[in-house]
Amino acid sequence: MAALCRGRHRWKRTKWFHVLTRTLTERSDYDLVVIGGGSGGLACSKEAAQLGQRVAVLDYVEPSAKGTKWGLGGTCVNVGCIPKKLMHQAALLGTAVKDAKKFGWQITGPVCHDWATMAEAIQNHVRSLNWGHRVQLQDKKVKYLNMKGSLVDEHTVKGLTKAGKETILTAKNVVIATGGRPKYPTSIPGAMEHGITSDDIFWLKKSPGKTLVVGASYVALECAGFLTGIGLDTTVMVRSIALRGFDQQIAGLVTDYMETYGTKFAWKCVPKRVDKLSSGALQVTWTDTQTGNEHKDSYDSVLWAVGVMSTRPLPFTLTLH
């Protein structure tokens, strides 16, 4: 395999994906096949098509551990930026309504939030974006295949449908834009069985209720922020520091602001296990690393935001030059 690749192939790396370039002496099915229909894959495929290339995009979403799945568009559209910003907007509107009373608006009764109504509206909007991306691909003459793509060799891609039907495609160039997925801490008993991730939170039909967010990345803090904003009892469990890799003065201002507005923080704490009680509540046991003491509390939901796992799309070895 290394001999076949030497001198004829090279990888070009961009911000969003890796491109395998090659020279073929025979005609292929496509000039470009893109594996992954997220922001990078869609942008790449449409630009290539505009330059006259024959392009196909393979996109397939493996359901999360909780069975959540979604349509074309990748993380940003389905379980990232778009639904997250809309949920933050819901939280901001709640604050505005409360403040409006002080400015003379006659609002009778207490202000409360209905998760199901919000979730339905956001999910419908996301589905409209899924459809919009499909229309854009069609308009630009990009072939969209709802298949899980994998490399058979350096110029052959196998597409696999949900029903198990295989399709083989050949291409001059292949783009791998598969992104990543949230990971569970598999060393913690009950984490996967009873917890959720950002793949699930935006597609819940019912309110997550009292929520423990484990992790202190921007994903963790953003989710905790809108959960607090819509009136849910929310705690963030932080192993060490918040927003690792970011300016820590700014990170401190962010967490101070969040605490002021009601988000609780469990600093220097590490979860040990999650158990489901007969009541349906989730009992979390954790250790305070500063004192060594063990603590327990019950929650309706546990959201893991402890990082992402990358995909491994290459089933063979390439010698790069």
Disulfide bonds with the S-S distance in Angstrom:
none
